[in-house]
Amino acid sequence: MSLMNTNCIYCHHTLYHLNDGMVKCSVCKKKYSPQRIHQINTLIKAFSDDENALSASKSLNLSYGSVLKYYQKFRHLCAEYCEEQYHLHRSSDSQYEEYLYIEKSKRHDKTAIFDSHNFLTFSYGERVYTLLMPSLGMFKQQFIEDNLENVYHKEFSKFMRTSKIIKISEHDNAITKFWHYFEHSIIAFKGVSAEHFPYYLKEVEFKFNTPFEDRSAILEQLYFHPNGSDI
């Protein structure tokens, strides 16, 4: 094997080129394919550029399942990063507002209130931090049986009117800007399950907080951190 002039993607130390086309680090001992690293970086770029998993799988000639697996990993990294950034930069005068989201197609369904996503949006400077609240889904059957879904539907309608008033007001702070951005971004996912919604929410939060030109570099650093895990 021969010594290369490039550095390890994980720890930045010297790499050795192996006869089978793989490379191995002289310090952390990781062994990997440069082609695979290039593929991951390309997927990070696609994710950062808001290209969905299906489109990326077609343009890169990869299986949809494989691309989706990477995208889910990226969303987990976004969530961890957002958590760290908030705790590093939050201030005592942070403001927050409650937001209730439900898909537009369901907003006239009285029982759909139980499928809504309720989260708090905190602002710190020009950034935001979201905190998902417990779902009402666990109470759905009981409220329907007790014929209380009408009560909750009325409350939901009031909340939606209040949210609309807040959004169109001149009080256009980081929180309301994020709500606009969130509503626009979430449509592109064409429906998100309750199980995965928290990570899609954090993806939107990460992209709102992070300048477009910095997204890929940050995700690459998070993905290839020496103490991180590979998939």
CYANA upper distance limits for C-alpha pairs under 8 A (distance plus 0.5 A):
  1 MET  CA     16 TYR  CA      7.23
  1 MET  CA     17 HIS  CA      6.24
  1 MET  CA     18 LEU  CA      5.45
  1 MET  CA     19 ASN  CA      6.58
  2 SER  CA     16 TYR  CA      6.44
  2 SER  CA     17 HIS  CA      5.88
  2 SER  CA     18 LEU  CA      7.47
  3 LEU  CA     14 THR  CA      8.47
  3 LEU  CA     15 LEU  CA      7.11
  3 LEU  CA     16 TYR  CA      5.19
  3 LEU  CA     17 HIS  CA      6.50
  4 MET  CA     14 THR  CA      7.83
  4 MET  CA     15 LEU  CA      6.21
  4 MET  CA     16 TYR  CA      5.98
  4 MET  CA     17 HIS  CA      6.49
  5 ASN  CA     14 THR  CA      7.80
  5 ASN  CA     15 LEU  CA      7.82
  6 THR  CA     14 THR  CA      7.20
  6 THR  CA     15 LEU  CA      6.77
  7 ASN  CA     11 CYS  CA      8.41
  7 ASN  CA     12 HIS  CA      5.29
  7 ASN  CA     13 HIS  CA      5.63
  7 ASN  CA     14 THR  CA      5.46
  7 ASN  CA     15 LEU  CA      6.03
  7 ASN  CA     25 CYS  CA      8.49
  8 CYS  CA     12 HIS  CA      4.87
  8 CYS  CA     13 HIS  CA      5.74
  8 CYS  CA     14 THR  CA      6.67
  8 CYS  CA     15 LEU  CA      6.22
  8 CYS  CA     24 LYS  CA      8.44
  8 CYS  CA     25 CYS  CA      6.39
  9 ILE  CA    224 PHE  CA      6.97
 10 TYR  CA    224 PHE  CA      5.64
 10 TYR  CA    225 HIS  CA      6.23
 10 TYR  CA    226 PRO  CA      5.57
 11 CYS  CA     28 CYS  CA      7.45
 11 CYS  CA    225 HIS  CA      8.00
 11 CYS  CA    226 PRO  CA      6.29
 13 HIS  CA     25 CYS  CA      7.20
 13 HIS  CA     26 SER  CA      7.38
 13 HIS  CA     27 VAL  CA      6.98
 14 THR  CA     25 CYS  CA      6.48
 14 THR  CA     26 SER  CA      6.22
 14 THR  CA     27 VAL  CA      7.94
 15 LEU  CA     23 VAL  CA      6.79
 15 LEU  CA     24 LYS  CA      6.01
 15 LEU  CA     25 CYS  CA      5.00
 15 LEU  CA     26 SER  CA      6.41
 16 TYR  CA     23 VAL  CA      5.96
 16 TYR  CA     24 LYS  CA      5.67
 16 TYR  CA     25 CYS  CA      6.72
 16 TYR  CA     26 SER  CA      7.39
 17 HIS  CA     21 GLY  CA      7.36
 17 HIS  CA     22 MET  CA      6.86
 17 HIS  CA     23 VAL  CA      5.16
 17 HIS  CA     24 LYS  CA      7.17
 18 LEU  CA     22 MET  CA      5.87
 18 LEU  CA     23 VAL  CA      6.06
 18 LEU  CA     24 LYS  CA      7.72
 21 GLY  CA     33 SER  CA      7.49
 22 MET  CA     31 LYS  CA      7.23
 22 MET  CA     32 TYR  CA      6.06
 22 MET  CA     33 SER  CA      5.19
 22 MET  CA     34 PRO  CA      7.32
 23 VAL  CA     31 LYS  CA      6.09
 23 VAL  CA     32 TYR  CA      6.11
 23 VAL  CA     33 SER  CA      6.76
 23 VAL  CA     34 PRO  CA      7.62
 24 LYS  CA     29 LYS  CA      6.48
 24 LYS  CA     30 LYS  CA      6.08
 24 LYS  CA     31 LYS  CA      4.76
 24 LYS  CA     32 TYR  CA      7.09
 25 CYS  CA     29 LYS  CA      5.18
 25 CYS  CA     30 LYS  CA      5.95
 25 CYS  CA     31 LYS  CA      7.09
 32 TYR  CA     36 ARG  CA      8.06
 32 TYR  CA     37 ILE  CA      8.33
 33 SER  CA     37 ILE  CA      7.01
 34 PRO  CA     38 HIS  CA      6.71
 35 GLN  CA     39 GLN  CA      6.71
 36 ARG  CA     40 ILE  CA      6.73
 37 ILE  CA     41 ASN  CA      6.69
 38 HIS  CA     42 THR  CA      6.62
 39 GLN  CA     43 LEU  CA      6.77
 40 ILE  CA     44 ILE  CA      6.67
 41 ASN  CA     45 LYS  CA      6.71
 41 ASN  CA    220 GLU  CA      7.44
 42 THR  CA     46 ALA  CA      6.78
 43 LEU  CA     47 PHE  CA      6.57
 43 LEU  CA     56 ALA  CA      7.85
 43 LEU  CA     67 VAL  CA      8.12
 43 LEU  CA     70 TYR  CA      8.20
 44 ILE  CA     48 SER  CA      6.51
 44 ILE  CA     74 PHE  CA      8.13
 44 ILE  CA    216 SER  CA      6.53
 44 ILE  CA    219 LEU  CA      7.46
 44 ILE  CA    220 GLU  CA      7.64
 45 LYS  CA     49 ASP  CA      6.55
 45 LYS  CA    216 SER  CA      6.11
 46 ALA  CA     50 ASP  CA      6.93
 46 ALA  CA     51 GLU  CA      5.68
 46 ALA  CA     52 ASN  CA      8.18
 46 ALA  CA     56 ALA  CA      7.08
 47 PHE  CA     51 GLU  CA      6.07
 47 PHE  CA     52 ASN  CA      7.35
 47 PHE  CA     53 ALA  CA      8.30
 47 PHE  CA     71 TYR  CA      7.48
 48 SER  CA    207 LYS  CA      8.30
 48 SER  CA    212 PHE  CA      8.03
 48 SER  CA    215 ARG  CA      6.29
 48 SER  CA    216 SER  CA      6.34
 49 ASP  CA    212 PHE  CA      8.30
 51 GLU  CA     55 SER  CA      6.88
 51 GLU  CA     56 ALA  CA      6.79
 52 ASN  CA     56 ALA  CA      6.67
 52 ASN  CA    189 PHE  CA      8.24
 53 ALA  CA     57 SER  CA      6.53
 53 ALA  CA     64 TYR  CA      7.15
 53 ALA  CA     67 VAL  CA      6.34
 53 ALA  CA     68 LEU  CA      6.15
 53 ALA  CA     71 TYR  CA      7.51
 54 LEU  CA     58 LYS  CA      6.95
 54 LEU  CA     64 TYR  CA      6.36
 54 LEU  CA     67 VAL  CA      8.34
 55 SER  CA     59 SER  CA      6.72
 56 ALA  CA     60 LEU  CA      6.40
 56 ALA  CA     62 LEU  CA      8.40
 56 ALA  CA     67 VAL  CA      7.79
 57 SER  CA     61 ASN  CA      6.06
 57 SER  CA     62 LEU  CA      5.18
 57 SER  CA     63 SER  CA      6.25
 57 SER  CA     64 TYR  CA      5.72
 57 SER  CA     67 VAL  CA      6.53
 58 LYS  CA     62 LEU  CA      7.04
 58 LYS  CA     63 SER  CA      8.44
 58 LYS  CA     64 TYR  CA      8.42
 62 LEU  CA     66 SER  CA      7.47
 62 LEU  CA     67 VAL  CA      7.40
 63 SER  CA     67 VAL  CA      6.95
 64 TYR  CA     68 LEU  CA      6.51
 65 GLY  CA     69 LYS  CA      6.69
 66 SER  CA     70 TYR  CA      7.07
 67 VAL  CA     71 TYR  CA      6.69
 68 LEU  CA     72 GLN  CA      6.62
 69 LYS  CA     73 LYS  CA      6.90
 70 TYR  CA     74 PHE  CA      6.76
 70 TYR  CA    231 ILE  CA      8.26
 71 TYR  CA     75 ARG  CA      6.74
 72 GLN  CA     76 HIS  CA      6.83
 72 GLN  CA    199 TYR  CA      8.38
 73 LYS  CA     77 LEU  CA      6.86
 74 PHE  CA     78 CYS  CA      6.70
 74 PHE  CA    219 LEU  CA      7.77
 74 PHE  CA    223 TYR  CA      8.30
 75 ARG  CA     79 ALA  CA      6.75
 75 ARG  CA    199 TYR  CA      6.06
 75 ARG  CA    200 TYR  CA      7.26
 75 ARG  CA    202 LYS  CA      7.42
 75 ARG  CA    203 GLU  CA      6.03
 76 HIS  CA     80 GLU  CA      6.86
 76 HIS  CA    199 TYR  CA      6.89
 77 LEU  CA     81 TYR  CA      6.59
 77 LEU  CA    219 LEU  CA      7.86
 77 LEU  CA    222 LEU  CA      7.24
 77 LEU  CA    223 TYR  CA      7.87
 78 CYS  CA     82 CYS  CA      6.55
 78 CYS  CA    199 TYR  CA      8.49
 78 CYS  CA    202 LYS  CA      6.69
 78 CYS  CA    203 GLU  CA      6.28
 78 CYS  CA    206 PHE  CA      6.36
 78 CYS  CA    219 LEU  CA      8.20
 79 ALA  CA     83 GLU  CA      6.73
 79 ALA  CA    199 TYR  CA      7.05
 79 ALA  CA    202 LYS  CA      5.65
 79 ALA  CA    203 GLU  CA      7.51
 79 ALA  CA    206 PHE  CA      8.09
 80 GLU  CA     84 GLU  CA      6.83
 81 TYR  CA     85 GLN  CA      6.60
 81 TYR  CA    206 PHE  CA      8.34
 82 CYS  CA     86 TYR  CA      6.62
 82 CYS  CA    129 TYR  CA      7.61
 82 CYS  CA    202 LYS  CA      7.75
 82 CYS  CA    205 GLU  CA      7.94
 82 CYS  CA    206 PHE  CA      6.74
 83 GLU  CA     87 HIS  CA      6.94
 83 GLU  CA    129 TYR  CA      8.34
 84 GLU  CA     88 LEU  CA      6.64
 85 GLN  CA     89 HIS  CA      6.54
 86 TYR  CA     90 ARG  CA      5.81
 86 TYR  CA    124 TYR  CA      8.41
 86 TYR  CA    129 TYR  CA      6.97
 89 HIS  CA    124 TYR  CA      7.81
 90 ARG  CA     94 SER  CA      7.36
 90 ARG  CA    124 TYR  CA      6.10
 91 SER  CA    124 TYR  CA      7.10
 94 SER  CA    122 PHE  CA      6.99
 94 SER  CA    123 SER  CA      6.15
 94 SER  CA    124 TYR  CA      5.89
 95 GLN  CA    122 PHE  CA      6.06
 95 GLN  CA    123 SER  CA      5.96
 95 GLN  CA    124 TYR  CA      7.88
 96 TYR  CA    120 LEU  CA      7.00
 96 TYR  CA    121 THR  CA      5.74
 96 TYR  CA    122 PHE  CA      4.61
 96 TYR  CA    123 SER  CA      6.66
 96 TYR  CA    175 ILE  CA      7.99
 97 GLU  CA    120 LEU  CA      6.19
 97 GLU  CA    121 THR  CA      5.90
 97 GLU  CA    122 PHE  CA      7.23
 97 GLU  CA    175 ILE  CA      7.90
 98 GLU  CA    118 ASN  CA      7.76
 98 GLU  CA    119 PHE  CA      6.46
 98 GLU  CA    120 LEU  CA      5.00
 98 GLU  CA    121 THR  CA      6.80
 99 TYR  CA    118 ASN  CA      6.25
 99 TYR  CA    119 PHE  CA      5.90
 99 TYR  CA    120 LEU  CA      6.53
 99 TYR  CA    121 THR  CA      7.68
 99 TYR  CA    163 SER  CA      8.04
100 LEU  CA    116 SER  CA      7.11
100 LEU  CA    117 HIS  CA      6.24
100 LEU  CA    118 ASN  CA      4.95
100 LEU  CA    119 PHE  CA      7.02
100 LEU  CA    159 PHE  CA      8.22
100 LEU  CA    160 MET  CA      8.19
101 TYR  CA    116 SER  CA      6.08
101 TYR  CA    117 HIS  CA      5.58
101 TYR  CA    118 ASN  CA      6.78
102 ILE  CA    106 LYS  CA      7.32
102 ILE  CA    107 ARG  CA      7.05
102 ILE  CA    112 ALA  CA      8.26
102 ILE  CA    113 ILE  CA      8.07
102 ILE  CA    115 ASP  CA      7.54
102 ILE  CA    116 SER  CA      5.16
102 ILE  CA    117 HIS  CA      6.87
103 GLU  CA    107 ARG  CA      7.09
103 GLU  CA    116 SER  CA      8.33
103 GLU  CA    191 GLY  CA      8.16
106 LYS  CA    112 ALA  CA      6.45
107 ARG  CA    112 ALA  CA      7.28
107 ARG  CA    113 ILE  CA      8.42
108 HIS  CA    112 ALA  CA      8.32
109 ASP  CA    113 ILE  CA      8.28
110 LYS  CA    149 GLU  CA      6.74
110 LYS  CA    150 ASN  CA      6.86
110 LYS  CA    152 TYR  CA      8.28
110 LYS  CA    153 HIS  CA      5.64
111 THR  CA    115 ASP  CA      8.36
111 THR  CA    140 LYS  CA      8.15
111 THR  CA    144 ILE  CA      8.23
111 THR  CA    149 GLU  CA      6.43
111 THR  CA    153 HIS  CA      7.74
112 ALA  CA    116 SER  CA      7.20
113 ILE  CA    136 LEU  CA      8.30
113 ILE  CA    152 TYR  CA      7.43
113 ILE  CA    153 HIS  CA      6.93
113 ILE  CA    156 PHE  CA      7.25
114 PHE  CA    135 SER  CA      7.76
114 PHE  CA    136 LEU  CA      5.47
114 PHE  CA    137 GLY  CA      5.28
114 PHE  CA    139 PHE  CA      8.15
114 PHE  CA    140 LYS  CA      6.33
115 ASP  CA    135 SER  CA      8.10
115 ASP  CA    136 LEU  CA      7.68
115 ASP  CA    137 GLY  CA      6.56
115 ASP  CA    194 ALA  CA      8.41
116 SER  CA    135 SER  CA      7.95
116 SER  CA    136 LEU  CA      8.23
117 HIS  CA    132 LEU  CA      7.99
117 HIS  CA    133 MET  CA      8.12
117 HIS  CA    135 SER  CA      7.22
118 ASN  CA    132 LEU  CA      6.67
118 ASN  CA    133 MET  CA      5.96
118 ASN  CA    134 PRO  CA      7.96
118 ASN  CA    135 SER  CA      7.73
119 PHE  CA    130 THR  CA      6.99
119 PHE  CA    131 LEU  CA      5.88
119 PHE  CA    132 LEU  CA      4.69
119 PHE  CA    133 MET  CA      5.67
120 LEU  CA    130 THR  CA      6.07
120 LEU  CA    131 LEU  CA      5.60
120 LEU  CA    132 LEU  CA      6.93
120 LEU  CA    133 MET  CA      7.78
121 THR  CA    128 VAL  CA      6.96
121 THR  CA    129 TYR  CA      6.23
121 THR  CA    130 THR  CA      5.14
121 THR  CA    131 LEU  CA      7.11
121 THR  CA    175 ILE  CA      6.89
122 PHE  CA    128 VAL  CA      5.87
122 PHE  CA    129 TYR  CA      5.50
122 PHE  CA    130 THR  CA      6.73
122 PHE  CA    175 ILE  CA      7.51
123 SER  CA    127 ARG  CA      6.27
123 SER  CA    128 VAL  CA      4.88
123 SER  CA    129 TYR  CA      6.90
123 SER  CA    174 ALA  CA      6.72
123 SER  CA    175 ILE  CA      6.54
124 TYR  CA    128 VAL  CA      6.52
124 TYR  CA    129 TYR  CA      8.37
125 GLY  CA    174 ALA  CA      8.22
126 GLU  CA    174 ALA  CA      6.03
126 GLU  CA    209 ASN  CA      8.09
127 ARG  CA    174 ALA  CA      7.08
127 ARG  CA    208 PHE  CA      8.12
127 ARG  CA    209 ASN  CA      5.73
128 VAL  CA    174 ALA  CA      7.30
128 VAL  CA    175 ILE  CA      7.17
128 VAL  CA    178 PHE  CA      7.88
128 VAL  CA    205 GLU  CA      7.44
128 VAL  CA    209 ASN  CA      7.33
129 TYR  CA    205 GLU  CA      7.40
130 THR  CA    201 LEU  CA      8.33
130 THR  CA    202 LYS  CA      7.95
130 THR  CA    205 GLU  CA      7.76
132 LEU  CA    198 PRO  CA      7.45
136 LEU  CA    140 LYS  CA      7.17
139 PHE  CA    143 PHE  CA      6.72
140 LYS  CA    144 ILE  CA      6.72
141 GLN  CA    145 GLU  CA      6.62
142 GLN  CA    146 ASP  CA      6.68
143 PHE  CA    147 ASN  CA      6.48
143 PHE  CA    148 LEU  CA      5.58
143 PHE  CA    149 GLU  CA      6.41
144 ILE  CA    148 LEU  CA      6.51
144 ILE  CA    149 GLU  CA      6.16
148 LEU  CA    152 TYR  CA      7.27
149 GLU  CA    153 HIS  CA      6.54
150 ASN  CA    154 LYS  CA      6.75
151 VAL  CA    155 GLU  CA      6.99
152 TYR  CA    156 PHE  CA      6.53
153 HIS  CA    157 SER  CA      6.66
154 LYS  CA    158 LYS  CA      6.84
155 GLU  CA    159 PHE  CA      6.73
156 PHE  CA    160 MET  CA      6.71
157 SER  CA    161 ARG  CA      6.85
158 LYS  CA    162 THR  CA      6.76
159 PHE  CA    163 SER  CA      6.59
160 MET  CA    164 LYS  CA      6.67
161 ARG  CA    165 ILE  CA      6.83
162 THR  CA    166 ILE  CA      6.82
163 SER  CA    167 LYS  CA      6.68
164 LYS  CA    168 ILE  CA      6.82
165 ILE  CA    169 SER  CA      6.64
166 ILE  CA    171 HIS  CA      7.96
166 ILE  CA    176 THR  CA      8.00
167 LYS  CA    172 ASP  CA      8.07
167 LYS  CA    176 THR  CA      6.45
167 LYS  CA    179 TRP  CA      8.36
167 LYS  CA    180 HIS  CA      8.13
171 HIS  CA    176 THR  CA      8.30
172 ASP  CA    176 THR  CA      6.21
172 ASP  CA    177 LYS  CA      6.86
173 ASN  CA    177 LYS  CA      6.65
174 ALA  CA    178 PHE  CA      6.54
175 ILE  CA    179 TRP  CA      6.87
176 THR  CA    180 HIS  CA      6.85
177 LYS  CA    181 TYR  CA      6.74
178 PHE  CA    182 PHE  CA      6.36
178 PHE  CA    205 GLU  CA      8.36
178 PHE  CA    208 PHE  CA      7.39
179 TRP  CA    183 GLU  CA      6.59
180 HIS  CA    184 HIS  CA      6.83
181 TYR  CA    185 SER  CA      6.53
181 TYR  CA    204 VAL  CA      8.45
181 TYR  CA    208 PHE  CA      7.82
182 PHE  CA    186 ILE  CA      6.38
182 PHE  CA    201 LEU  CA      8.45
182 PHE  CA    204 VAL  CA      6.85
183 GLU  CA    187 ILE  CA      7.21
184 HIS  CA    188 ALA  CA      8.09
185 SER  CA    189 PHE  CA      8.16
185 SER  CA    204 VAL  CA      7.48
186 ILE  CA    190 LYS  CA      7.96
186 ILE  CA    191 GLY  CA      8.45
186 ILE  CA    200 TYR  CA      8.43
186 ILE  CA    204 VAL  CA      8.40
187 ILE  CA    191 GLY  CA      7.86
192 VAL  CA    196 HIS  CA      7.09
192 VAL  CA    197 PHE  CA      6.29
192 VAL  CA    200 TYR  CA      8.39
193 SER  CA    197 PHE  CA      6.42
194 ALA  CA    198 PRO  CA      8.21
196 HIS  CA    200 TYR  CA      7.08
197 PHE  CA    201 LEU  CA      6.54
198 PRO  CA    202 LYS  CA      6.82
199 TYR  CA    203 GLU  CA      6.66
200 TYR  CA    204 VAL  CA      6.88
201 LEU  CA    205 GLU  CA      6.74
202 LYS  CA    206 PHE  CA      6.48
203 GLU  CA    207 LYS  CA      6.73
204 VAL  CA    208 PHE  CA      6.52
205 GLU  CA    209 ASN  CA      6.67
206 PHE  CA    210 THR  CA      6.47
207 LYS  CA    211 PRO  CA      7.83
207 LYS  CA    212 PHE  CA      7.80
207 LYS  CA    215 ARG  CA      7.76
210 THR  CA    214 ASP  CA      7.04
210 THR  CA    215 ARG  CA      6.68
211 PRO  CA    215 ARG  CA      7.09
214 ASP  CA    218 ILE  CA      6.79
215 ARG  CA    219 LEU  CA      6.75
216 SER  CA    220 GLU  CA      6.51
217 ALA  CA    221 GLN  CA      6.72
218 ILE  CA    222 LEU  CA      6.74
219 LEU  CA    223 TYR  CA      6.43
220 GLU  CA    224 PHE  CA      6.51
221 GLN  CA    225 HIS  CA      6.26
222 LEU  CA    228 GLY  CA      7.89
223 TYR  CA    228 GLY  CA      7.09
223 TYR  CA    229 SER  CA      8.05
223 TYR  CA    230 ASP  CA      7.88
224 PHE  CA    228 GLY  CA      7.05
224 PHE  CA    229 SER  CA      8.39
224 PHE  CA    230 ASP  CA      8.17
